[in-house]
């Protein structure tokens, strides 16, 4: 069984996940580890959540103009979140509006996974590339970021295999 979200991890770690899948224990494992459901269900609540985190950790980053759950982002498009700048002409000026789109699947995912993807997209306000500085910023905002990223990949694997 190919675990496409976990290919960068060790064979032994992948074997452990395969075993959980075969034994049909993956869902129970994740539910026990992340019991807190996501309470953010509307675009307005998501916008407030994102801006509260931005205010706490990224005071000097550009303002986020729009945040919403996007039904078009999903596993088939390999995008769980997007950070974009939409350019518009207003008056004689060119204005760039910052938008963050979060895949709608995070409405039903555990709260910790929504936090991880929001932190990831916020980090792109300061660091465009997935480099050392980017991941350092992610860990600053969410100290267990790397564990959550791995567990999110396990969660996505579970969605595809169950």
C-alpha positions, 0 to 999 in steps of 0.5 A: 500500500502506497502512502503518498502523503508520507513518502518523505518519512522513514520506512519504519514510520510508514510501516507503523501507519500501514499496520494501523490501517490494516488493523483498522485502528488509524481512526481511533488512534487519531481520535484519541490523540486529537479529541477536540473537534474544530469549532470554527465553521464559518468564514467569519469565525475563520477570519477572526481566528486567523487575524487573532493569530496574526495579531499575536505573532506577526504584527508587522506582516501585511494585513489579511483582507479575506479569509475563507473556507474554499470548497475547491481546495482538496486532496485531488488538487494537493492544496489544503490552503492557499495564500494569494495576493489579488491585484486590483486597480482602484483609482489610479493605484494598484492595490494587492489584497491578501487572501487566505483560503483554507480547504473546507475539509478542515471544518470537520478535521480536528481543531489542531489540524486547522491551527496547523494549516492556518499557521502554515498559511500565515507564515507565508505572509513573511516567508514565501519559500518552504525553507529553514526560516519558514519552518522556524516561523511556523514553530515559533507560532505553533511549537509542535508544528512538525508533529502536527504536520506529520499527524495531518499527513496521517489523517489525510492518509486515513481519509483516502484509505478508509 
